Amino acid sequence: MTNWQVLQRLSRYFKPERWGIGGALVAFLAGSSTEPLIPLLLQQALDKGFLEKPAFPLWMVPVALIGLFMARGALSFAGTYMLQRSVSRVVLYLRRDLSNAVLRADAPLYSRLTPGVVVTKVINDPQNMAGMLGGAIITVLRDGTTVFALLVYLFYLNWQLTLLSLITVPLLRIGMRSVHRRVQHVGSVGYEAQIRLVSVVDDMARAWRVIRTFDAAAFEQGRFEREARQVQRFAVKSAAASAMMTPMSQLVASFGVAAIVTLAMWQAQQNGATVGEFAAYVAALLLVVSKTRPLTDVSQPIVGGIIVARASFDLMDTPPEPDAGKRVLERVQGEIVFDDVTVLYPGAEQPALDRLALTVAPGTTVALVGSSGAGKTTVVSTLLGFAEPQSGQVRLDSVPLPELTKASLRKQFAVVSQDIVLFDGSIAANVVYAQPFDAARVESCLRAAALWDFVCSLPEKLETPIGVNGSRLSGGQRQRLAIARALYKDAPVWILDEATSALDTESERAIQQALEQWQGQKTMIVIAHRLSTIRKADAICVMEGGRVIEQGSHAELLALDGRYAAMVKVQQAA
């Protein structure tokens, strides 16, 4: 997007706040209209206060000056408050759309951006962009309206001199254009460097155990130093490019001021203008110059705001997860059929699933076993709609998955994986997650997950905070809490992907007994490397190369003396 396109799109977020921005503009205009009164008072004081007896009492001078500055201060405060209030709401709108884009983005986004970068883009970028553009808008409204009012006053005093002062504008524009290009280039590269620095810090915070285990603190500090120096270098370049604007504008303005003062003195000698008139004109002219300097400095925050806004819109434009299904199923029986399904991930040479044929009857428990890379996790990803088959068809209760809406499809599944994800909240909030609260159900699920006794031992019971991703819990407690959350959802199909891998033998046995009471009522797909946990499954499917190479009960597969029997012997020997 060009800068103009970015600003046009950004204007849609400012449009709902047009009344607040309009009120700020009125306040700044009213405050700026008082600016010419300062040189006017100076003229009156010089012509009438010093050379002759003034027609006004002396006490009116401080009253007028103090009252003038009080009025200007009140109007400036009102304008700034209304504008900042509007800008803060624009930040809210941007964050809302960015979070919505992240929640609905297709899977490749999460492999491209780290969590820390996503946080920066959703939380910090809108605030930084609004801060830069909001400050620029305040400067333009406050100082720009003041310059306009002073120019009107200068034209009133001497239109010939004022017209002469405008000859510097084309020269100033030429210089500003080249500086703008430099600031934008350096700012864009600097923003990318800052995002890389955020990724490094995200790694440091997320993988601190691995870093200390490998004694890699010095290595990570080196990574941080390199990226931080890049950010610092581009920050200096950006500041240097922006700093060129002020001396350049002042140099151009000095030619105009010199010409105007010289011509004004010549006119005073020829026309007999008073000292007060000359002083008033020069004072107003110098006020224009002083107010113009912040306007030239405003280019850097505007360019910086455009760079950040462009990055925000790039995230908003991330393709959402495709969801072409129209059918909605309230609650399925749980029949699952893979009919010659092939799934090939982008960039992979071999398919993750290779013409897989698998049928899971309603209410049965099917275990998937096999070595890493056999396709077990891809079965789960395909069932949940995270992976799309290139050929074949997956059906749920005889309905092809593409015909179902994603929400309706995922409503039918409760998933517990070995990669536990918990939320920063209480135990109860994590069990109930996004569903109506039922205290009796929460207790029942925690008992089934062998976690109730632990919860009762805590001072705050169910309201105990668990920390970021359950950092205050042990690995086994985190996994039991995830199991309780899945139980609370009460979906017709359960997927347990190494769900008990982090548990001790006693806890695993308790949870296995709790799950066994649901056999025959729920369809269960269990992925396990520990074969002792799946002996009671109705069917065990041995996968290899994306296919099922053996299928049957535990006893049937042992009698077959094939791949499964060999796996059992290896684990028993171990």
Helices and strands as residue ranges (DSSP letters): H 3-14, G 15-17, H 18-33, H 37-44, I 45-50, H 60-104, H 108-112, H 115-119, I 120-124, H 125-139, I 140-144, H 145-157, H 159-165, H 168-206, H 208-213, H 217-243, H 245-271, H 275-297, H 299-316, E 336-343, E 353-360, E 365-369, H 376-383, E 391-396, E 399-400, G 401-403, H 406-410, E 413-417, H 427-432, H 439-448, H 452-456, G 461-463, G 468-470, H 475-489, E 493-497, H 505-516, E 523-527, G 531-534, E 539-544, E 547-552, H 554-560, H 563-573
